[in-house]
Amino acid sequence: MCGIVGYYCDRVERNLAGALGRSVESLAHRGPDDAGIFTAMDGRIGLGHRRLSVLDLSRSGRQPMESEDGRAAIVYNGEVYNFAQIREQLTGCGYSFKSGTDTEVILKAYLKWGIGCLERFIGMFAFCILDRRDMSLFLARDRLGIKPLYYFKGQGTFIFASELKAMMAFPDFPRDVNKDALALYLHYQYVPAPHSIFQDTFKLAPGHYMKFDGRDISIKRYWDPPNTGDALNDEHEVIQKLDELITCSVKDRLVSDVPLGALLSGGIDSTLVAAILQKQADRPVKTFTIGFRESAYDEAPWASQVAGYLGTEHTELYISPREAMDVIPELPAIYDEPFADTSAIPSCLVSRLARSEVIVALSGDGGDEQFCGYVRYWATKSMSGVLNQVPQGVRSVLARIIGAIPFGWVEKSYLPLRDMLPKRFQMANLRDKWQKMIAILKEGSLHEIYRATVCLWSMNELREVCGIEITEGTFERMLKADKSGSILSRLMLTDLLTYLPDCMLTKVDRASMAVGLEVRVPLLDHRIVEFSTHIHDGLKYRDGEGKYILKRLLSRYVPSYFFERPKMGFAVPIDSWLRGELKNMLLDYLSWERLTAEGLFSPLVVHRSIKEHMTGVCNHQHRLWAILMWEMWRERWLDGGRV
């Protein structure tokens, strides 16, 4: 895993080679082992690289890497797991190799097959190739968006990079906030592709490639998840095929010249990956978990039991609230685009823990979006059917009545009954789900209901808090445009193409690369994704149980009592922290004076939310956290902040 950056400017006088050096250094965390710079056309084109050595640790793997004939040069971030097979094909075509890296294979695959090389790669990647035949740049991002790639096109300058901080090192890069992107951030708690927080700066979407010829940008899609065809509903056959695919994917991701382990939360996905990994290993696999003293947020005991059963070499670290909160001031530097998923905190902590012993770690990301792992999928499906039968006015009144019920009473009534309820109603983080249910009651169409389950503010509330109106976001457009397939399959596919890369994978990439840890995600092998789209809904969600087929597969490896429990997620108690240890920080960053001077948010609306949260009337943890993260990001990167 690495960090890449590059530029293309229209004339020699704009030589950016000096800035390139600073930009490369800003990515040192992504590649602590080596650095390299390449320039062409008298400095008008530059490529930069920071290397985390995982394959072929020798200097022959250095980047930027040029082809022997000088026709092309590459900078690359990621891993192509089938590089050995592609290398063998290229050798048969007369190509020779001077290194044992996948970088050289990608470069020569491009020389042989051009854009068609992308269809052959299995893995995660973001790269740029300078082709001297026409002095163009060819950039590509992997199918699922596991690796990041930003680009900026201004007057006479084109810049690309793994992270925004590398682009901010260039004097020609303007830090002008895109206010529509700010509204989208407040809406989702992340900035969705293709947008970025800065004007004229974008993310290359997953499964796309770009060509830049010095003047114009051309972007095309090279991969799309297949539409659901004839649904596969033979349980035994599906389990067997999934077992084969995931086992193959895990095996592919074991290729490494450095120590390798796994992140183990104790949930279904990470347990499955760890179990298959341990089955293939000839010694105990290193697994890592962090725990919290608050039992409602602590999955460490489950992870420890799983590790004991599998026989892994398990490392468990319990984090105090103070240790967790110490990460918060670092978040704006790690996530150099506003990001408000609170699970970034434990993600950073477990990455640090793992990096103390390994350089590569496997994780279980991607299972929820493929196998109906989120409650919101079946909730949206169920509610859309019911609510369409109830007039809007009746729903609004019902929402107000339910919203007036003190949550403390709801919680006291629910907790003693939880274990007696059907599994679909056994919920962790009840306060969050209660408020989302109230929001859902006010909505009507499928995309409106789903928006209420995932967004922090409604459109009207967004207009109130920041005065910016967005008619619809990325996933709303997708749900309205594509009406093929079942409701569940449409919701999962929407998340797979939006929420997964823009939130979940962004969180994992920045947290892990901040400490030079390469995280590999076996469940996001595109062959598994393509197969999963053809699995019948009834094998993903059954009897109030998501991930039905994954659980049946997992029961081949561990007893069912390890995973027959409510889903917890990777959460921290931000709601209570904001009322306690973080209260002064919140009030400082969100002071009336500061918000008024900034002119972006309504102090009246923000402080009403603060009051309601502090008194326990509503749980506004996610809304307040999003604004707090914005203010801390703004202080770091806009108010005189430097790379």
N, C-alpha and C positions, 0 to 999 in steps of 0.2 A: 504494500500500500504506500501511496506517495502523495505529494502535492504537485500540481502543475500550474503553470501560468505562461502567458505569451501575449505578444502584441503584433500589430501590423499597422504602420503609419504611412501616410501618403507622400512624405518627402523626407529627405535626409536631415533637414534642419530640425525636424521634430524628433531627432534621435532619442529613444527612450531607454537605451542600454543601461544607463546609470540607474534609472528607476527600477529596471528589471532586477538588479542585484538586491535592492531593498525588498522588492516584492517576494523574491525567492526566500529571503531570510524570514519573512513574515509567516512562511509555511513550514518553518523548521520543525514544529511539533508533529507535522504529518510525515516527515522524513528526516529523522535525526541522524541518519548514518552517512549521508553524502549530499552534495549539491552540485548542480551543473547549469551552465548557461551556453546558449548557441545563438549566434546572430547571422543574418544574411542581408544582402542588398544594402551594404554599407550601413547596417544598423537599423534599416527600416523594418526589418522583421526580427523578432527575438523570441526564443523559447527558453523557459526556465523550469527547473525540476528540483524537488527535494525527495530523497530516497529513503524508504524504510526497507532494508534488505531482508527479503523473505526467501527468494529463489536465487541461486548462484550468487553467493555473497562476495564474489571477487569483483575487481574493478571492471571486468568485461561486461558487467551489467549496468554500468553507469549510463545516466541519461543527462541531457538529450542524446539520442542514439541516431547515428547516420547510417544509411545504407552504404555498402562498399563503393558503389558507383557514384555516390554523391547526389543521387537523384532526389532522395527524400530523407527527412529527419523526423523523429517522433519524441513526444513527451507523453507519458502514460501513467495513469493511476488505476490500480485494480489488480485483478487476477483473472486470467483465462485458464480455466482448469483443464481443458482438453488441448492445451498447447502442444503436448507431446505427439498426439495423433496428427494435428495439423502440420507440425514440423516434419513428420514422416512423409506426409503427402507432398510437401514442398521439396523435400530432399529428392523424392522421386521425380520431381519436375526440374531438377538440376540446381536447386538452391543449396548453398552451403551456409553453415552457421559457426560463429566464433564464440558464442556464449550459450549458457544453459537457461536463458531467460525466456519468458513469454513475450517480453517487449520486442525482441528481435523477430519472433514468430509473427506478431501482429504486423510489424513493419513490412515483412516480406510477403505476408498474406495479402496486404494491400497492394504491393507491387505486382503480385500475380493476378489477383481477382478484382482489384479495385473496390468499389462500394460493396460488391458481393461478398467480401470477406466477413462482413458483419453477421451474415446468416450462419456462418460456421462457428462463431465463438460461443462457448458456454461459460458464463461467468459474470463478473461485475467489472465494469470498466468505464472510464472517461478518458479520452485521448485526443491529441491533435497531431496531425501529420502535415508537415510542409512538403508540398509536391513542387519540385523545381521546374517541372515541365511547363507549368503555366503559372508558377509562383502563387499557388492557391493554398489555403488552409482547409483541411478536412477534419472536422470534429465530430465525435460520436459519443453517445451515452448508452449504457446498457439498457436492456429491455424493461427492467422494473425500476430503474432509477436508484439503484443501490449506491452508486457513486455520483457525487455532485459535479455540475459544470455550469458556471455562470458566463455570460458574455455581455459586452458593452460595445455599442457602436455610436461614436460621436462624430464631430466634424473632423474628418481626416484621421481618425484613430479607431482601431478595433482592439479590444482587450478581452482575454478569456482567463479564467482561473477556477481552481477548486473551491476557493472561498472568497468572499467579498473583501476581506482584509488585504488580500494580495492585490486586488484591483485598486484599493484605496491608496496603495503605495505610489501609484502613478500620478504625476502632477496634472495630467489631462483628464483625470477621472473626477467628475463633479459629484458631490455628495448632496444632490437635490432629492428630497424625499418625494416619493410618489404617493400622493394622498389617497388615491384610490387603493393602492396596495396597503396603506395604513388601515383603511377601513376593512379591507379583506382580512388583515391580521387580527383586528379586533373581533371580527366575525368568527374566524376559525381558530385562533390562537397561533397561527403560523401564516406565512405568506405563500399562497398556492402558485405553482407554476402555471403559465410561463413568467409570471410577474416576479419582481424583486422589490425590495423596499426603496430602491433608487430609481429615478427616472432614466429611461433609455438603457436600462440594465435588465437582463432577463435570465431565466434558467432555460437551458436546453431541455426539453421535455424527455422523459424516458422513452426508449425505443425510437429515437430520432437521430438523424445526422444533419450536419450543416456543412456547406461549402462557402468560403469567403474568398473572392477573387481579387481583393484589393479595393473593390468598390461596393459590390452588392452581396447580400446574404441570401442564400437559398437553403431552406430547411424542408426536409422530407421525413416522413415516418417510414421505418423499415420493419417494424413489428407491431402487431396488435394482438391482444388475446383473442383466440377464436370465439366466434359466436357459439352459444350452446347448441349443439346438434342433437342427435338422438341420445337422450339422457341415459347414462349407465346406472342401472339399478340392481344389478346382481351383487349383493353384499360381499359374498366370498371373493368374487373375481375382482371387485374394486379394492378390497383390503389387500389382496395378493399383489395387485399391480402397484398400489401405493407403497407397499413395503419394498418392492423391488426398486421403484423410482427413488424413494427417499434414501434407501441403503446405498444406491449408486451415487446419489448426490453427496451424501456424507463422505463416501470413499473418495470421490473426486476432490473434495475439499481438505483432504489430509495431506496433499502434496505441499511440503514445506521443508526448508532447511533450517528452521528455527523451532523452539519449543511451542507446542500447541495444546490448547485446553478447551473448555466449554463453560459458558455462562449458564448457570442452573438456578432458575427461580423456584422450581418445584411445580410449575404449571405444566399443562399438557404438552405444549410445543417444545419447551426446553427439555422436559423429561424425555420425550421421544427422541430428540436429537442426541442427548447424552447417552441414552440407552443403546442406540444404534452405533454411536461412536465407540462406546466401551466394548460392545460386542466385537468390533473389528480390531480393537487394539490388543497388543500382546503384553500390556502392562496397565496398571491403574491410570486412568485418564485424570488429569487435573481439572477439577470443577470449582466454581466460585459463586458465592452467594453473600449478599449483605442482608442484615436483619435490623429491625427497629424494635424498640422497647414497647411501643404501642401495639398491642396484639391485633387490632383491627387492620394494621398495615403490614403485618409481619408474616411473610411466607417462608422465612428461613427454617423453621422446624420441619416443614414439609420437604424442603430441598435436602435437608440433612438426612431425613429418612430415606428419600429416594437414592441419595448418594451411597448410604450404607447398604441398601439393597443391591445396587448396581456394582458396588465395590470400587467406586472412584476414589481418588485422593482428593478429599474435599477440604476447601478452605472457606471458613465462615467468619464474617466480621460483623459484629453488632455495632451500629452507629448511634451515637447519642444525638438528640435534637441539635445540640450545639455544633457537633461535627458536621451534621447535614447542612445546617444553616451557614456554616463557614464557606460552603461551596457557592452560595448565592452571589456574592460580589464578583466571582469569577465568570459567571454565566454570560454577561455581555461580551467578554473577550472570546469565549469559546464559541458562542452562537452569535456570530457577527452580523446576523440579520435577526430582527426581533422574533423571539420564540418563547411561547408561554406554556408549553406542556410541562407541568410540574414534575413529571417523571424524569425530566432531564437531570434532576438532582441525584436520585439513586443510580441513574445510568452513568453519570460521571464517577460516582463512588465505586461502583462495581468494576468499571473499566480500570480505575487506578489499582484496585485490589488484584485484578487479573494480570495487569501489566507488571506487577512485582515478581511474577513467576513465569509468564509466557509472553510471546510476542503475537501469537495468532490465537483467536478464540472463536468457537462456533456458537451461534445463538439460535433461538427458535422463532425469530420474527417471521411473519407472513402467514401463520396458520389461521389467525382470526379472520383475515380478509378472504381466505379461500374456502374455509369450512364452517362459516356461520358462527364465529366465536363471540360476536358482540351481541348483547341483549337488544341493542337498538334495531337489529335486523328483524327479529320476529316481532318486536314491539311495534315497529313501523308497519309491518305487514298486517298485524292484528288490528291496530288502531285505524289504519286507513279504511279497512272494511267496515268497522263499527262507526267511525265518525262520519262517514259519508251518509249514514242513515239519520244523523242528528242535525237539526238546523244550526247554523252558525251562532245565532243569538242564544240558543239554549246552551251550547258548548261554552260560550263566553261567560254566561252566568254561573255555570257549573265550575268553571276554572276559578272564578272569584271566590265562590263559596269554599272550595277545597283549599285555595290559597290562604284563606283566613283561619284555617285550623292551625293552632300552634304546633310546630314540628315536634317539640318535646313530647307532646301528648301522643303524636303518631309513633314516635320512636319507642316510647314506653309500652305502647299497645302492641307494636310489631315484634320487638325482640323476643319476648317470651314465646311467641307463636312460630318464629321463623323455622325452627327445626321440624315442626309438624306440617309445614306447608309443602306443596309440590316444589320440585327443584327450580322450576322457572321463576318462582317467587322468593327463593332464598337469596337475598341480595346483600352484598357488601356495599359500603358507601351509600346508604339509604337516603341520606339528605339530598345528595346530588340527583339521584333518580326520582325522588319525590318532586323536586322542582322541575325536572324535565317533563314529567308526566303532566304537570299543570300547564307547561308551555305547549305541549302537544295538543291539549284539549282545545286550544284556541285556533288550531290550524285545520286545513281541509284537504288539499291535494297531497299526493305522495311526496313530492319534493318539499312541500312546506312542512309536512310532518317530520320528514327526515332531517330537515334543516333545524327544527326545534330540538332534536335529540343531540345534535353535534355542535351547534353554534352557541356562542356566548351571549349574543344580543340578537333580538329580532331586528328586522329592517327598520321598524319605527324607533326602536330603542337606540339603534346605531345612529340614526339621524339626530336623536336627542343628545347623545353623548359626544359626538364629534362633528355633527353638522354635515356629514358626507352621506350621500345616498348611493347605494349600489342596488341595481335592480335584481341581480342574481349573481351567484358565484359559480365557480367552475362545476361543482358537482350538480347543482341545480340544473345547469344547462345540459349536462349529460343525461340526467334522469328524464328531462322533458324531451330530449331529442331521440333517445333510444328507448322505444317501448316494446322491443322484442325481448323474449325471455320472461321468466317469472319475476315477481317482485323481489324475492330474496336474491336471485342471481344478478339482477340489475343493481341492487344495493351493494352487494359484495364486489361486483366489477367496478362500480364507481369508486369505492374505497381503495381498491387495488391500484387504480390509476391516479388517484388524487391524494387521499389521506395517507396511504402507505408511504409513497416516496417523499411527500412534502412535509410530513410530520414524523412518522415513526422511524423511517430510515435516516432522515435528517438528524433526528435526536441521537441515534446510534452512531452515525458517522462522526459527528462533531465530538461527542463524548469520548469515543474510543480513540480517535485520531489526535485529540488534545494531549494524550499521553503516549502516542506512538503505538497503539494497539490495533492490529488488523482484525476486524470482526467479519466472519463469513456466515452467510445465511442459507443453509442447505434447503430450507423449505421454499425458497424463492428461485430455485432452478427453474428456468422457463419451461422445461419439459413437465415438471410437476404442475406448474400453473396451467399449462395447456390441457393437461389431463383433468385437473380439478374442475375446469369449466364445464366438462361433460358429465360430471357426477350428478345424479338426480338429487334435487333438494331434500327428498325424504331420507337420504343417507347422510346429509349434513345436519339437518335439524329434525329431531324426532321426539315426540312425547315431552315437549318442553325442554329439550336438551340440545344445545349447540355442539358442534364438533363430534357428532355421533360416530361418524366413521373413523375419525382419528382416535377416539377413545377405544373403539373396538380393535384398531391396529395396536394401540399402545398396550392393550391387555395381553398382547403376545409377549411383552417385555417385562411388565411390572403388574402386580396385583391391582385390581380396580380400586381398592380403598385409597390408593395414593392420589387418585384424580377425581373421584366422585365427591366433589365439594364445590361450593360457590366460587365463581371466578372473582379474583381480587384485583388483578392489575398491578402495575408497578408504581404504587402511589405513595405519597407522603402526606402527613396531616397539615397541609397548608392552612386549612380553615382555622384550626386552633392556633397555629403559629401567628397568623395575622392578628388574632385577638390578644396574643401574648408577646412572645419574644420578638416578633417582627413588627409589632405595632408602631414603635417609634420610627423605624425605617419607612414603613408605609406612609405614616402621616407627614414625614419629612419630604419624601419624593412626590407625594400627591397633595402637598399643601395648597391651599386656596391661592396664595400669592404666586406660587410656581406655575400652577395650571393657568392662571390668568395671564401671566407674562408670556407663556408659551403660546397660548391662543389656539390650541388644537382640541382640547377637551372642555366640556362644560363643567366648571367647578361645582355648580349646583347639583348636577346629576351624579358626579363622582362622589361628592361628600354625602349625598343621600344614600348611596350604596354603602359607603364606609359606615355610616350610622346604623343602617339596617343590619350590616354584618356584625358589628361590634355588640349590638343588643340581642343578636340571635334571631331577629325577625326573619331574615333570609340568609342563605349561604351564598354570598357573592365572591367566594374565594377565587374562582377562575377569572371573573371579570376584573377584580382588583389586582390579581396577579399579572394579568395581561398588561394593564396600564403601568404597574410597577416595573415590569420587565422592559416596557417601552421607555420609560423615563430613565432607567439605568442604562439601557442601550444608547439612548440619545446623549446622555452625559459622557459615555465612553467614546462614541464615534462621531458625534456632531458638535459638541460643545468644546471644540479645540482638541479633541482626541486625535492622537497620531498612531500610525501603525508601528 
